[in-house]
Amino acid sequence: MSESIERHITTVTTSEDGTVVTRVTHTSVRVSASSDCFDPERCCDEHERALIAAMRAYLRPQHAPQSLIDRLEATLDHCCGE
């Protein structure tokens, strides 16, 4: 069984001349109930693996106050559960 998740992100910015610029990003992801896990080593190129490692280091810091780590883990667990 697979499920599709769609997200729309609207970004509104103002240029230097005062013009309002609106951008809409559409993302569609298909989630599979397969037991296979995402493996960056198998699925990503070198640049993508470096980006994933940087994001992981930022979102799951090794040296931070325990209260921050607890809040980050709870937030990520909540987001991943949606």
mmCIF file of the N, C-alpha and C atoms, coordinates in Angstrom:
data_MODEL
# 
_entry.id   MODEL 
# 
loop_
_atom_site.group_PDB 
_atom_site.id 
_atom_site.type_symbol 
_atom_site.label_atom_id 
_atom_site.label_alt_id 
_atom_site.label_comp_id 
_atom_site.label_asym_id 
_atom_site.label_entity_id 
_atom_site.label_seq_id 
_atom_site.pdbx_PDB_ins_code 
_atom_site.Cartn_x 
_atom_site.Cartn_y 
_atom_site.Cartn_z 
_atom_site.occupancy 
_atom_site.B_iso_or_equiv 
_atom_site.pdbx_formal_charge 
_atom_site.auth_seq_id 
_atom_site.auth_comp_id 
_atom_site.auth_asym_id 
_atom_site.auth_atom_id 
_atom_site.pdbx_PDB_model_num 
ATOM 1   N N  . MET A 1 1  ? 0.839  -1.172 0.000  1.00 0.00 ? 1  MET A N  1 
ATOM 2   C CA . MET A 1 1  ? 0.000  0.000  0.000  1.00 0.00 ? 1  MET A CA 1 
ATOM 3   C C  . MET A 1 1  ? 0.885  1.236  0.000  1.00 0.00 ? 1  MET A C  1 
ATOM 4   N N  . SER A 1 2  ? 0.529  2.230  -0.808 1.00 0.00 ? 2  SER A N  1 
ATOM 5   C CA . SER A 1 2  ? 1.293  3.468  -0.820 1.00 0.00 ? 2  SER A CA 1 
ATOM 6   C C  . SER A 1 2  ? 0.343  4.646  -0.647 1.00 0.00 ? 2  SER A C  1 
ATOM 7   N N  . GLU A 1 3  ? 0.874  5.714  -0.150 1.00 0.00 ? 3  GLU A N  1 
ATOM 8   C CA . GLU A 1 3  ? 0.087  6.902  0.145  1.00 0.00 ? 3  GLU A CA 1 
ATOM 9   C C  . GLU A 1 3  ? 0.813  8.106  -0.429 1.00 0.00 ? 3  GLU A C  1 
ATOM 10  N N  . SER A 1 4  ? 0.068  9.032  -1.033 1.00 0.00 ? 4  SER A N  1 
ATOM 11  C CA . SER A 1 4  ? 0.670  10.253 -1.558 1.00 0.00 ? 4  SER A CA 1 
ATOM 12  C C  . SER A 1 4  ? 0.464  11.386 -0.579 1.00 0.00 ? 4  SER A C  1 
ATOM 13  N N  . ILE A 1 5  ? 1.506  12.165 -0.387 1.00 0.00 ? 5  ILE A N  1 
ATOM 14  C CA . ILE A 1 5  ? 1.457  13.344 0.463  1.00 0.00 ? 5  ILE A CA 1 
ATOM 15  C C  . ILE A 1 5  ? 1.806  14.534 -0.412 1.00 0.00 ? 5  ILE A C  1 
ATOM 16  N N  . GLU A 1 6  ? 0.973  15.567 -0.391 1.00 0.00 ? 6  GLU A N  1 
ATOM 17  C CA . GLU A 1 6  ? 1.250  16.757 -1.170 1.00 0.00 ? 6  GLU A CA 1 
ATOM 18  C C  . GLU A 1 6  ? 1.397  17.954 -0.243 1.00 0.00 ? 6  GLU A C  1 
ATOM 19  N N  . ARG A 1 7  ? 2.368  18.784 -0.513 1.00 0.00 ? 7  ARG A N  1 
ATOM 20  C CA . ARG A 1 7  ? 2.615  19.992 0.262  1.00 0.00 ? 7  ARG A CA 1 
ATOM 21  C C  . ARG A 1 7  ? 2.732  21.162 -0.708 1.00 0.00 ? 7  ARG A C  1 
ATOM 22  N N  . HIS A 1 8  ? 2.156  22.284 -0.334 1.00 0.00 ? 8  HIS A N  1 
ATOM 23  C CA . HIS A 1 8  ? 2.288  23.519 -1.098 1.00 0.00 ? 8  HIS A CA 1 
ATOM 24  C C  . HIS A 1 8  ? 2.912  24.555 -0.167 1.00 0.00 ? 8  HIS A C  1 
ATOM 25  N N  . ILE A 1 9  ? 3.984  25.156 -0.594 1.00 0.00 ? 9  ILE A N  1 
ATOM 26  C CA . ILE A 1 9  ? 4.669  26.167 0.205  1.00 0.00 ? 9  ILE A CA 1 
ATOM 27  C C  . ILE A 1 9  ? 4.659  27.470 -0.590 1.00 0.00 ? 9  ILE A C  1 
ATOM 28  N N  . THR A 1 10 ? 4.140  28.511 0.030  1.00 0.00 ? 10 THR A N  1 
ATOM 29  C CA . THR A 1 10 ? 4.097  29.819 -0.611 1.00 0.00 ? 10 THR A CA 1 
ATOM 30  C C  . THR A 1 10 ? 5.119  30.725 0.059  1.00 0.00 ? 10 THR A C  1 
ATOM 31  N N  . THR A 1 11 ? 5.983  31.315 -0.747 1.00 0.00 ? 11 THR A N  1 
ATOM 32  C CA . THR A 1 11 ? 6.995  32.232 -0.251 1.00 0.00 ? 11 THR A CA 1 
ATOM 33  C C  . THR A 1 11 ? 6.713  33.613 -0.836 1.00 0.00 ? 11 THR A C  1 
ATOM 34  N N  . VAL A 1 12 ? 6.591  34.596 0.029  1.00 0.00 ? 12 VAL A N  1 
ATOM 35  C CA . VAL A 1 12 ? 6.364  35.969 -0.417 1.00 0.00 ? 12 VAL A CA 1 
ATOM 36  C C  . VAL A 1 12 ? 7.563  36.805 -0.007 1.00 0.00 ? 12 VAL A C  1 
ATOM 37  N N  . THR A 1 13 ? 8.186  37.449 -0.982 1.00 0.00 ? 13 THR A N  1 
ATOM 38  C CA . THR A 1 13 ? 9.332  38.302 -0.713 1.00 0.00 ? 13 THR A CA 1 
ATOM 39  C C  . THR A 1 13 ? 9.121  39.651 -1.392 1.00 0.00 ? 13 THR A C  1 
ATOM 40  N N  . THR A 1 14 ? 9.852  40.630 -0.947 1.00 0.00 ? 14 THR A N  1 
ATOM 41  C CA . THR A 1 14 ? 9.798  41.958 -1.551 1.00 0.00 ? 14 THR A CA 1 
ATOM 42  C C  . THR A 1 14 ? 11.176 42.264 -2.118 1.00 0.00 ? 14 THR A C  1 
ATOM 43  N N  . SER A 1 15 ? 11.201 42.632 -3.392 1.00 0.00 ? 15 SER A N  1 
ATOM 44  C CA . SER A 1 15 ? 12.474 42.950 -4.026 1.00 0.00 ? 15 SER A CA 1 
ATOM 45  C C  . SER A 1 15 ? 12.923 44.344 -3.601 1.00 0.00 ? 15 SER A C  1 
ATOM 46  N N  . GLU A 1 16 ? 14.117 44.734 -4.014 1.00 0.00 ? 16 GLU A N  1 
ATOM 47  C CA . GLU A 1 16 ? 14.673 46.027 -3.628 1.00 0.00 ? 16 GLU A CA 1 
ATOM 48  C C  . GLU A 1 16 ? 13.827 47.202 -4.120 1.00 0.00 ? 16 GLU A C  1 
ATOM 49  N N  . ASP A 1 17 ? 13.152 47.017 -5.259 1.00 0.00 ? 17 ASP A N  1 
ATOM 50  C CA . ASP A 1 17 ? 12.326 48.111 -5.784 1.00 0.00 ? 17 ASP A CA 1 
ATOM 51  C C  . ASP A 1 17 ? 10.910 48.108 -5.212 1.00 0.00 ? 17 ASP A C  1 
ATOM 52  N N  . GLY A 1 18 ? 10.624 47.227 -4.237 1.00 0.00 ? 18 GLY A N  1 
ATOM 53  C CA . GLY A 1 18 ? 9.327  47.186 -3.578 1.00 0.00 ? 18 GLY A CA 1 
ATOM 54  C C  . GLY A 1 18 ? 8.323  46.254 -4.216 1.00 0.00 ? 18 GLY A C  1 
ATOM 55  N N  . THR A 1 19 ? 8.709  45.563 -5.271 1.00 0.00 ? 19 THR A N  1 
ATOM 56  C CA . THR A 1 19 ? 7.807  44.629 -5.933 1.00 0.00 ? 19 THR A CA 1 
ATOM 57  C C  . THR A 1 19 ? 7.659  43.373 -5.084 1.00 0.00 ? 19 THR A C  1 
ATOM 58  N N  . VAL A 1 20 ? 6.424  42.942 -4.915 1.00 0.00 ? 20 VAL A N  1 
ATOM 59  C CA . VAL A 1 20 ? 6.160  41.728 -4.146 1.00 0.00 ? 20 VAL A CA 1 
ATOM 60  C C  . VAL A 1 20 ? 6.256  40.539 -5.092 1.00 0.00 ? 20 VAL A C  1 
ATOM 61  N N  . VAL A 1 21 ? 7.047  39.571 -4.714 1.00 0.00 ? 21 VAL A N  1 
ATOM 62  C CA . VAL A 1 21 ? 7.249  38.366 -5.513 1.00 0.00 ? 21 VAL A CA 1 
ATOM 63  C C  . VAL A 1 21 ? 6.700  37.184 -4.735 1.00 0.00 ? 21 VAL A C  1 
ATOM 64  N N  . THR A 1 22 ? 5.792  36.446 -5.352 1.00 0.00 ? 22 THR A N  1 
ATOM 65  C CA . THR A 1 22 ? 5.194  35.273 -4.713 1.00 0.00 ? 22 THR A CA 1 
ATOM 66  C C  . THR A 1 22 ? 5.632  34.033 -5.483 1.00 0.00 ? 22 THR A C  1 
ATOM 67  N N  . ARG A 1 23 ? 6.119  33.053 -4.756 1.00 0.00 ? 23 ARG A N  1 
ATOM 68  C CA . ARG A 1 23 ? 6.516  31.782 -5.360 1.00 0.00 ? 23 ARG A CA 1 
ATOM 69  C C  . ARG A 1 23 ? 5.767  30.662 -4.653 1.00 0.00 ? 23 ARG A C  1 
ATOM 70  N N  . VAL A 1 24 ? 5.219  29.751 -5.428 1.00 0.00 ? 24 VAL A N  1 
ATOM 71  C CA . VAL A 1 24 ? 4.540  28.591 -4.858 1.00 0.00 ? 24 VAL A CA 1 
ATOM 72  C C  . VAL A 1 24 ? 5.326  27.355 -5.251 1.00 0.00 ? 24 VAL A C  1 
ATOM 73  N N  . THR A 1 25 ? 5.692  26.579 -4.265 1.00 0.00 ? 25 THR A N  1 
ATOM 74  C CA . THR A 1 25 ? 6.414  25.329 -4.505 1.00 0.00 ? 25 THR A CA 1 
ATOM 75  C C  . THR A 1 25 ? 5.463  24.178 -4.227 1.00 0.00 ? 25 THR A C  1 
ATOM 76  N N  . HIS A 1 26 ? 5.396  23.249 -5.127 1.00 0.00 ? 26 HIS A N  1 
ATOM 77  C CA . HIS A 1 26 ? 4.533  22.086 -4.968 1.00 0.00 ? 26 HIS A CA 1 
ATOM 78  C C  . HIS A 1 26 ? 5.420  20.851 -4.850 1.00 0.00 ? 26 HIS A C  1 
ATOM 79  N N  . THR A 1 27 ? 5.183  20.077 -3.819 1.00 0.00 ? 27 THR A N  1 
ATOM 80  C CA . THR A 1 27 ? 5.945  18.854 -3.610 1.00 0.00 ? 27 THR A CA 1 
ATOM 81  C C  . THR A 1 27 ? 4.979  17.705 -3.452 1.00 0.00 ? 27 THR A C  1 
ATOM 82  N N  . SER A 1 28 ? 5.223  16.636 -4.152 1.00 0.00 ? 28 SER A N  1 
ATOM 83  C CA . SER A 1 28 ? 4.399  15.442 -4.038 1.00 0.00 ? 28 SER A CA 1 
ATOM 84  C C  . SER A 1 28 ? 5.323  14.276 -3.717 1.00 0.00 ? 28 SER A C  1 
ATOM 85  N N  . VAL A 1 29 ? 4.994  13.552 -2.650 1.00 0.00 ? 29 VAL A N  1 
ATOM 86  C CA . VAL A 1 29 ? 5.822  12.440 -2.204 1.00 0.00 ? 29 VAL A CA 1 
ATOM 87  C C  . VAL A 1 29 ? 4.947  11.204 -2.099 1.00 0.00 ? 29 VAL A C  1 
ATOM 88  N N  . ARG A 1 30 ? 5.435  10.104 -2.619 1.00 0.00 ? 30 ARG A N  1 
ATOM 89  C CA . ARG A 1 30 ? 4.716  8.838  -2.488 1.00 0.00 ? 30 ARG A CA 1 
ATOM 90  C C  . ARG A 1 30 ? 5.403  8.028  -1.399 1.00 0.00 ? 30 ARG A C  1 
ATOM 91  N N  . VAL A 1 31 ? 4.621  7.660  -0.381 1.00 0.00 ? 31 VAL A N  1 
ATOM 92  C CA . VAL A 1 31 ? 5.135  6.902  0.747  1.00 0.00 ? 31 VAL A CA 1 
ATOM 93  C C  . VAL A 1 31 ? 4.687  5.460  0.581  1.00 0.00 ? 31 VAL A C  1 
ATOM 94  N N  . SER A 1 32 ? 5.630  4.571  0.639  1.00 0.00 ? 32 SER A N  1 
ATOM 95  C CA . SER A 1 32 ? 5.345  3.155  0.467  1.00 0.00 ? 32 SER A CA 1 
ATOM 96  C C  . SER A 1 32 ? 5.389  2.451  1.807  1.00 0.00 ? 32 SER A C  1 
ATOM 97  N N  . ALA A 1 33 ? 4.561  1.457  1.958  1.00 0.00 ? 33 ALA A N  1 
ATOM 98  C CA . ALA A 1 33 ? 4.520  0.689  3.199  1.00 0.00 ? 33 ALA A CA 1 
ATOM 99  C C  . ALA A 1 33 ? 5.601  -0.385 3.231  1.00 0.00 ? 33 ALA A C  1 
ATOM 100 N N  . SER A 1 34 ? 6.486  -0.365 2.284  1.00 0.00 ? 34 SER A N  1 
ATOM 101 C CA . SER A 1 34 ? 7.565  -1.336 2.231  1.00 0.00 ? 34 SER A CA 1 
ATOM 102 C C  . SER A 1 34 ? 8.441  -1.228 3.473  1.00 0.00 ? 34 SER A C  1 
ATOM 103 N N  . SER A 1 35 ? 9.061  -2.322 3.846  1.00 0.00 ? 35 SER A N  1 
ATOM 104 C CA . SER A 1 35 ? 9.932  -2.316 5.024  1.00 0.00 ? 35 SER A CA 1 
ATOM 105 C C  . SER A 1 35 ? 11.326 -1.779 4.695  1.00 0.00 ? 35 SER A C  1 
ATOM 106 N N  . ASP A 1 36 ? 11.587 -1.476 3.424  1.00 0.00 ? 36 ASP A N  1 
ATOM 107 C CA . ASP A 1 36 ? 12.888 -0.930 3.037  1.00 0.00 ? 36 ASP A CA 1 
ATOM 108 C C  . ASP A 1 36 ? 13.066 0.459  3.633  1.00 0.00 ? 36 ASP A C  1 
ATOM 109 N N  . CYS A 1 37 ? 14.254 0.749  4.100  1.00 0.00 ? 37 CYS A N  1 
ATOM 110 C CA . CYS A 1 37 ? 14.571 2.063  4.638  1.00 0.00 ? 37 CYS A CA 1 
ATOM 111 C C  . CYS A 1 37 ? 15.300 2.876  3.585  1.00 0.00 ? 37 CYS A C  1 
ATOM 112 N N  . PHE A 1 38 ? 15.193 4.180  3.701  1.00 0.00 ? 38 PHE A N  1 
ATOM 113 C CA . PHE A 1 38 ? 15.917 5.075  2.809  1.00 0.00 ? 38 PHE A CA 1 
ATOM 114 C C  . PHE A 1 38 ? 17.402 4.956  3.108  1.00 0.00 ? 38 PHE A C  1 
ATOM 115 N N  . ASP A 1 39 ? 18.179 4.671  2.104  1.00 0.00 ? 39 ASP A N  1 
ATOM 116 C CA . ASP A 1 39 ? 19.621 4.516  2.255  1.00 0.00 ? 39 ASP A CA 1 
ATOM 117 C C  . ASP A 1 39 ? 20.339 5.548  1.389  1.00 0.00 ? 39 ASP A C  1 
ATOM 118 N N  . PRO A 1 40 ? 20.829 6.642  1.998  1.00 0.00 ? 40 PRO A N  1 
ATOM 119 C CA . PRO A 1 40 ? 21.509 7.670  1.210  1.00 0.00 ? 40 PRO A CA 1 
ATOM 120 C C  . PRO A 1 40 ? 22.714 7.146  0.443  1.00 0.00 ? 40 PRO A C  1 
ATOM 121 N N  . GLU A 1 41 ? 23.387 6.145  0.980  1.00 0.00 ? 41 GLU A N  1 
ATOM 122 C CA . GLU A 1 41 ? 24.554 5.592  0.300  1.00 0.00 ? 41 GLU A CA 1 
ATOM 123 C C  . GLU A 1 41 ? 24.174 4.936  -1.025 1.00 0.00 ? 41 GLU A C  1 
ATOM 124 N N  . ARG A 1 42 ? 22.969 4.433  -1.091 1.00 0.00 ? 42 ARG A N  1 
ATOM 125 C CA . ARG A 1 42 ? 22.512 3.723  -2.274 1.00 0.00 ? 42 ARG A CA 1 
ATOM 126 C C  . ARG A 1 42 ? 21.711 4.626  -3.208 1.00 0.00 ? 42 ARG A C  1 
ATOM 127 N N  . CYS A 1 43 ? 21.020 5.625  -2.650 1.00 0.00 ? 43 CYS A N  1 
ATOM 128 C CA . CYS A 1 43 ? 20.060 6.412  -3.422 1.00 0.00 ? 43 CYS A CA 1 
ATOM 129 C C  . CYS A 1 43 ? 20.544 7.806  -3.815 1.00 0.00 ? 43 CYS A C  1 
ATOM 130 N N  . CYS A 1 44 ? 21.640 8.280  -3.240 1.00 0.00 ? 44 CYS A N  1 
ATOM 131 C CA . CYS A 1 44 ? 22.028 9.678  -3.422 1.00 0.00 ? 44 CYS A CA 1 
ATOM 132 C C  . CYS A 1 44 ? 23.432 9.808  -3.995 1.00 0.00 ? 44 CYS A C  1 
ATOM 133 N N  . ASP A 1 45 ? 23.629 10.935 -4.678 1.00 0.00 ? 45 ASP A N  1 
ATOM 134 C CA . ASP A 1 45 ? 24.983 11.207 -5.148 1.00 0.00 ? 45 ASP A CA 1 
ATOM 135 C C  . ASP A 1 45 ? 25.789 11.856 -4.014 1.00 0.00 ? 45 ASP A C  1 
ATOM 136 N N  . GLU A 1 46 ? 27.041 12.154 -4.279 1.00 0.00 ? 46 GLU A N  1 
ATOM 137 C CA . GLU A 1 46 ? 27.953 12.674 -3.248 1.00 0.00 ? 46 GLU A CA 1 
ATOM 138 C C  . GLU A 1 46 ? 27.459 13.994 -2.654 1.00 0.00 ? 46 GLU A C  1 
ATOM 139 N N  . HIS A 1 47 ? 26.976 14.889 -3.504 1.00 0.00 ? 47 HIS A N  1 
ATOM 140 C CA . HIS A 1 47 ? 26.484 16.189 -3.036 1.00 0.00 ? 47 HIS A CA 1 
ATOM 141 C C  . HIS A 1 47 ? 25.257 16.013 -2.126 1.00 0.00 ? 47 HIS A C  1 
ATOM 142 N N  . GLU A 1 48 ? 24.329 15.157 -2.522 1.00 0.00 ? 48 GLU A N  1 
ATOM 143 C CA . GLU A 1 48 ? 23.133 14.910 -1.709 1.00 0.00 ? 48 GLU A CA 1 
ATOM 144 C C  . GLU A 1 48 ? 23.494 14.278 -0.369 1.00 0.00 ? 48 GLU A C  1 
ATOM 145 N N  . ARG A 1 49 ? 24.447 13.350 -0.362 1.00 0.00 ? 49 ARG A N  1 
ATOM 146 C CA . ARG A 1 49 ? 24.876 12.735 0.899  1.00 0.00 ? 49 ARG A CA 1 
ATOM 147 C C  . ARG A 1 49 ? 25.503 13.764 1.827  1.00 0.00 ? 49 ARG A C  1 
ATOM 148 N N  . ALA A 1 50 ? 26.285 14.702 1.273  1.00 0.00 ? 50 ALA A N  1 
ATOM 149 C CA . ALA A 1 50 ? 26.893 15.753 2.093  1.00 0.00 ? 50 ALA A CA 1 
ATOM 150 C C  . ALA A 1 50 ? 25.820 16.666 2.678  1.00 0.00 ? 50 ALA A C  1 
ATOM 151 N N  . LEU A 1 51 ? 24.804 16.980 1.899  1.00 0.00 ? 51 LEU A N  1 
ATOM 152 C CA . LEU A 1 51 ? 23.705 17.818 2.387  1.00 0.00 ? 51 LEU A CA 1 
ATOM 153 C C  . LEU A 1 51 ? 22.932 17.106 3.495  1.00 0.00 ? 51 LEU A C  1 
ATOM 154 N N  . ILE A 1 52 ? 22.667 15.827 3.330  1.00 0.00 ? 52 ILE A N  1 
ATOM 155 C CA . ILE A 1 52 ? 21.973 15.047 4.359  1.00 0.00 ? 52 ILE A CA 1 
ATOM 156 C C  . ILE A 1 52 ? 22.805 15.001 5.638  1.00 0.00 ? 52 ILE A C  1 
ATOM 157 N N  . ALA A 1 53 ? 24.101 14.806 5.513  1.00 0.00 ? 53 ALA A N  1 
ATOM 158 C CA . ALA A 1 53 ? 24.973 14.768 6.696  1.00 0.00 ? 53 ALA A CA 1 
ATOM 159 C C  . ALA A 1 53 ? 24.975 16.116 7.419  1.00 0.00 ? 53 ALA A C  1 
ATOM 160 N N  . ALA A 1 54 ? 25.001 17.207 6.666  1.00 0.00 ? 54 ALA A N  1 
ATOM 161 C CA . ALA A 1 54 ? 24.977 18.537 7.277  1.00 0.00 ? 54 ALA A CA 1 
ATOM 162 C C  . ALA A 1 54 ? 23.651 18.787 7.992  1.00 0.00 ? 54 ALA A C  1 
ATOM 163 N N  . MET A 1 55 ? 22.551 18.384 7.363  1.00 0.00 ? 55 MET A N  1 
ATOM 164 C CA . MET A 1 55 ? 21.240 18.557 7.994  1.00 0.00 ? 55 MET A CA 1 
ATOM 165 C C  . MET A 1 55 ? 21.127 17.702 9.251  1.00 0.00 ? 55 MET A C  1 
ATOM 166 N N  . ARG A 1 56 ? 21.634 16.484 9.181  1.00 0.00 ? 56 ARG A N  1 
ATOM 167 C CA . ARG A 1 56 ? 21.588 15.598 10.348 1.00 0.00 ? 56 ARG A CA 1 
ATOM 168 C C  . ARG A 1 56 ? 22.392 16.189 11.507 1.00 0.00 ? 56 ARG A C  1 
ATOM 169 N N  . ALA A 1 57 ? 23.568 16.727 11.204 1.00 0.00 ? 57 ALA A N  1 
ATOM 170 C CA . ALA A 1 57 ? 24.399 17.331 12.247 1.00 0.00 ? 57 ALA A CA 1 
ATOM 171 C C  . ALA A 1 57 ? 23.723 18.562 12.852 1.00 0.00 ? 57 ALA A C  1 
ATOM 172 N N  . TYR A 1 58 ? 23.006 19.310 12.029 1.00 0.00 ? 58 TYR A N  1 
ATOM 173 C CA . TYR A 1 58 ? 22.314 20.509 12.513 1.00 0.00 ? 58 TYR A CA 1 
ATOM 174 C C  . TYR A 1 58 ? 21.092 20.136 13.342 1.00 0.00 ? 58 TYR A C  1 
ATOM 175 N N  . LEU A 1 59 ? 20.320 19.162 12.861 1.00 0.00 ? 59 LEU A N  1 
ATOM 176 C CA . LEU A 1 59 ? 19.060 18.805 13.529 1.00 0.00 ? 59 LEU A CA 1 
ATOM 177 C C  . LEU A 1 59 ? 19.241 17.842 14.699 1.00 0.00 ? 59 LEU A C  1 
ATOM 178 N N  . ARG A 1 60 ? 20.317 17.104 14.699 1.00 0.00 ? 60 ARG A N  1 
ATOM 179 C CA . ARG A 1 60 ? 20.599 16.169 15.792 1.00 0.00 ? 60 ARG A CA 1 
ATOM 180 C C  . ARG A 1 60 ? 22.002 16.436 16.330 1.00 0.00 ? 60 ARG A C  1 
ATOM 181 N N  . PRO A 1 61 ? 22.204 17.595 16.992 1.00 0.00 ? 61 PRO A N  1 
ATOM 182 C CA . PRO A 1 61 ? 23.549 17.960 17.457 1.00 0.00 ? 61 PRO A CA 1 
ATOM 183 C C  . PRO A 1 61 ? 24.069 16.980 18.505 1.00 0.00 ? 61 PRO A C  1 
ATOM 184 N N  . GLN A 1 62 ? 25.368 16.770 18.477 1.00 0.00 ? 62 GLN A N  1 
ATOM 185 C CA . GLN A 1 62 ? 26.010 15.883 19.447 1.00 0.00 ? 62 GLN A CA 1 
ATOM 186 C C  . GLN A 1 62 ? 26.315 16.600 20.754 1.00 0.00 ? 62 GLN A C  1 
ATOM 187 N N  . HIS A 1 63 ? 26.570 17.912 20.677 1.00 0.00 ? 63 HIS A N  1 
ATOM 188 C CA . HIS A 1 63 ? 26.934 18.693 21.852 1.00 0.00 ? 63 HIS A CA 1 
ATOM 189 C C  . HIS A 1 63 ? 25.978 19.866 21.978 1.00 0.00 ? 63 HIS A C  1 
ATOM 190 N N  . ALA A 1 64 ? 24.962 19.696 22.805 1.00 0.00 ? 64 ALA A N  1 
ATOM 191 C CA . ALA A 1 64 ? 23.967 20.740 23.054 1.00 0.00 ? 64 ALA A CA 1 
ATOM 192 C C  . ALA A 1 64 ? 23.329 20.451 24.405 1.00 0.00 ? 64 ALA A C  1 
ATOM 193 N N  . PRO A 1 65 ? 22.682 21.448 24.984 1.00 0.00 ? 65 PRO A N  1 
ATOM 194 C CA . PRO A 1 65 ? 21.986 21.189 26.245 1.00 0.00 ? 65 PRO A CA 1 
ATOM 195 C C  . PRO A 1 65 ? 20.934 20.090 26.053 1.00 0.00 ? 65 PRO A C  1 
ATOM 196 N N  . GLN A 1 66 ? 20.768 19.240 27.029 1.00 0.00 ? 66 GLN A N  1 
ATOM 197 C CA . GLN A 1 66 ? 19.837 18.124 26.913 1.00 0.00 ? 66 GLN A CA 1 
ATOM 198 C C  . GLN A 1 66 ? 18.409 18.593 26.622 1.00 0.00 ? 66 GLN A C  1 
ATOM 199 N N  . SER A 1 67 ? 18.026 19.747 27.170 1.00 0.00 ? 67 SER A N  1 
ATOM 200 C CA . SER A 1 67 ? 16.673 20.251 26.911 1.00 0.00 ? 67 SER A CA 1 
ATOM 201 C C  . SER A 1 67 ? 16.475 20.558 25.426 1.00 0.00 ? 67 SER A C  1 
ATOM 202 N N  . LEU A 1 68 ? 17.504 21.090 24.762 1.00 0.00 ? 68 LEU A N  1 
ATOM 203 C CA . LEU A 1 68 ? 17.417 21.362 23.330 1.00 0.00 ? 68 LEU A CA 1 
ATOM 204 C C  . LEU A 1 68 ? 17.334 20.065 22.544 1.00 0.00 ? 68 LEU A C  1 
ATOM 205 N N  . ILE A 1 69 ? 18.162 19.109 22.897 1.00 0.00 ? 69 ILE A N  1 
ATOM 206 C CA . ILE A 1 69 ? 18.136 17.821 22.201 1.00 0.00 ? 69 ILE A CA 1 
ATOM 207 C C  . ILE A 1 69 ? 16.775 17.166 22.366 1.00 0.00 ? 69 ILE A C  1 
ATOM 208 N N  . ASP A 1 70 ? 16.198 17.205 23.568 1.00 0.00 ? 70 ASP A N  1 
ATOM 209 C CA . ASP A 1 70 ? 14.872 16.620 23.801 1.00 0.00 ? 70 ASP A CA 1 
ATOM 210 C C  . ASP A 1 70 ? 13.812 17.291 22.935 1.00 0.00 ? 70 ASP A C  1 
ATOM 211 N N  . ARG A 1 71 ? 13.858 18.632 22.858 1.00 0.00 ? 71 ARG A N  1 
ATOM 212 C CA . ARG A 1 71 ? 12.863 19.345 22.045 1.00 0.00 ? 71 ARG A CA 1 
ATOM 213 C C  . ARG A 1 71 ? 13.038 19.044 20.558 1.00 0.00 ? 71 ARG A C  1 
ATOM 214 N N  . LEU A 1 72 ? 14.283 19.004 20.081 1.00 0.00 ? 72 LEU A N  1 
ATOM 215 C CA . LEU A 1 72 ? 14.520 18.679 18.673 1.00 0.00 ? 72 LEU A CA 1 
ATOM 216 C C  . LEU A 1 72 ? 14.044 17.268 18.342 1.00 0.00 ? 72 LEU A C  1 
ATOM 217 N N  . GLU A 1 73 ? 14.366 16.312 19.183 1.00 0.00 ? 73 GLU A N  1 
ATOM 218 C CA . GLU A 1 73 ? 13.941 14.932 18.937 1.00 0.00 ? 73 GLU A CA 1 
ATOM 219 C C  . GLU A 1 73 ? 12.422 14.812 18.954 1.00 0.00 ? 73 GLU A C  1 
ATOM 220 N N  . ALA A 1 74 ? 11.758 15.480 19.892 1.00 0.00 ? 74 ALA A N  1 
ATOM 221 C CA . ALA A 1 74 ? 10.296 15.440 19.953 1.00 0.00 ? 74 ALA A CA 1 
ATOM 222 C C  . ALA A 1 74 ? 9.678  16.064 18.704 1.00 0.00 ? 74 ALA A C  1 
ATOM 223 N N  . THR A 1 75 ? 10.250 17.182 18.246 1.00 0.00 ? 75 THR A N  1 
ATOM 224 C CA . THR A 1 75 ? 9.739  17.840 17.041 1.00 0.00 ? 75 THR A CA 1 
ATOM 225 C C  . THR A 1 75 ? 9.925  16.961 15.824 1.00 0.00 ? 75 THR A C  1 
ATOM 226 N N  . LEU A 1 76 ? 11.112 16.387 15.662 1.00 0.00 ? 76 LEU A N  1 
ATOM 227 C CA . LEU A 1 76 ? 11.368 15.520 14.515 1.00 0.00 ? 76 LEU A CA 1 
ATOM 228 C C  . LEU A 1 76 ? 10.497 14.272 14.564 1.00 0.00 ? 76 LEU A C  1 
ATOM 229 N N  . ASP A 1 77 ? 10.315 13.679 15.736 1.00 0.00 ? 77 ASP A N  1 
ATOM 230 C CA . ASP A 1 77 ? 9.449  12.518 15.860 1.00 0.00 ? 77 ASP A CA 1 
ATOM 231 C C  . ASP A 1 77 ? 8.021  12.868 15.497 1.00 0.00 ? 77 ASP A C  1 
ATOM 232 N N  . HIS A 1 78 ? 7.557  14.054 15.914 1.00 0.00 ? 78 HIS A N  1 
ATOM 233 C CA . HIS A 1 78 ? 6.204  14.493 15.584 1.00 0.00 ? 78 HIS A CA 1 
ATOM 234 C C  . HIS A 1 78 ? 6.051  14.715 14.079 1.00 0.00 ? 78 HIS A C  1 
ATOM 235 N N  . CYS A 1 79 ? 7.031  15.385 13.469 1.00 0.00 ? 79 CYS A N  1 
ATOM 236 C CA . CYS A 1 79 ? 6.976  15.665 12.040 1.00 0.00 ? 79 CYS A CA 1 
ATOM 237 C C  . CYS A 1 79 ? 7.045  14.378 11.213 1.00 0.00 ? 79 CYS A C  1 
ATOM 238 N N  . CYS A 1 80 ? 7.875  13.456 11.636 1.00 0.00 ? 80 CYS A N  1 
ATOM 239 C CA . CYS A 1 80 ? 8.021  12.198 10.900 1.00 0.00 ? 80 CYS A CA 1 
ATOM 240 C C  . CYS A 1 80 ? 6.792  11.308 11.067 1.00 0.00 ? 80 CYS A C  1 
ATOM 241 N N  . GLY A 1 81 ? 6.027  11.543 12.121 1.00 0.00 ? 81 GLY A N  1 
ATOM 242 C CA . GLY A 1 81 ? 4.836  10.745 12.365 1.00 0.00 ? 81 GLY A CA 1 
ATOM 243 C C  . GLY A 1 81 ? 3.628  11.194 11.560 1.00 0.00 ? 81 GLY A C  1 
ATOM 244 N N  . GLU A 1 82 ? 3.709  12.393 10.929 1.00 0.00 ? 82 GLU A N  1 
ATOM 245 C CA . GLU A 1 82 ? 2.570  12.890 10.146 1.00 0.00 ? 82 GLU A CA 1 
ATOM 246 C C  . GLU A 1 82 ? 2.468  12.162 8.843  1.00 0.00 ? 82 GLU A C  1 
# 
